[in-house]
Amino acid sequence: MRDSLRQKIIDTCDAKIAQKGDGVGLSFYAFFANRNDDPDLLMEAATWWIKNHKLDHFEKATKIRAIVSERSDQYGEKNSEAVLGRERTR
C-alpha cells in the first residue's frame, strides 16, 4: 500500500473516532470523495480491504487503524493476521 493511502486511512480513522467514539464503523469508501476521481487508488484500497484482509464491509475504525499502523511500523502485511486475531478476541 502506498504511503499516501496509508496516511489517509489513519487520518480518516482518527477523525471518525474523534467525532463518534471508539465504536464507530466505516468501510473503505470512507477514504474517498463521492466521486471516482482516482480509480487506481480506490482499487488499491478495495483490494487491501477485501482480498488481502478479507474484512467485512463495515469494520471498526479502531481495528482498521491498528492494522494500518502495525503495517507502517515495520512488520509487513503478514502480521495483520496477528492484529486481526487480537481484535477478534476483544
N, C-alpha and C positions, 0 to 999 in steps of 0.2 A: 504494500500500500504506500502510495506516495505521501511524503511528509505533510503536504498541504491538506490532504484529505484527513489524515490522522489528527492534525491540529483542529480542523473544522469540526470533527466529531467530538473531540474533547471540549472545545468551546461551546458547542451546542448542548452537550450533556450538562456541562456546568451551568449554563443559563437556565435550562429546563429544571434542573434540581433546585437552583436558587429560587425560581418562580413558584414551583409546585411541590417541592419536597422530595425526599428520597424515594417515594413510591411511584414517581412519575414514569410512565412508559413512553416509548417512542419507536418509530420504525426508521429504516434507512432513508425514507423520503424526507425526514425532518432536517436532513443536512443540505437540502436543496430548495431553491425557489419553486414556485408553482409553474415554472416553465422549464422546458428541457433545453437549456442553453449549453450544456456540456454533456452530451450523451456518453462519452467515454468515461468520464468521472462517475456518472450515475451507474454505469455498468460495473465499474470497479468496486463501488460501494455495495451494489447488489450482489456481486459475486462473492465478495468478502463476507457479507451478512448471510446469504442463503447457501451458497455452495461450500465455502470454506469452513464456516462455523455452524451451519445448519440451525440457525436461530429462528425462533418464531417470528411472525410478522411484527408483533409488538413485544419489546423487551424493556426491562427497567433500565433507565439511563445510567444508574449506578453500575449495573452489570456491564454495559457496553463501555463505559468509561474505564472500568477496571481492565477489561480485555485489551483495549487500545493502549492504555497506559502501561500495562505489563509488557506489551509487544514493543513499545517505544523505549522501554528501559534497556533491554538487552537480550531478552530471552528468545525471541523469534516466534513465529506463528504457531509452532507445535506446542508451545507452553500454554496457549489459550485454553487447551483442554483442562489444565490444572485450575485456571481461573474459573472456567465453567463449572467444574466439579465443586469448587468452593462455594460458588453462588447457588448451586442446586441444593447444597446441604444447609444453607442458612434459612 
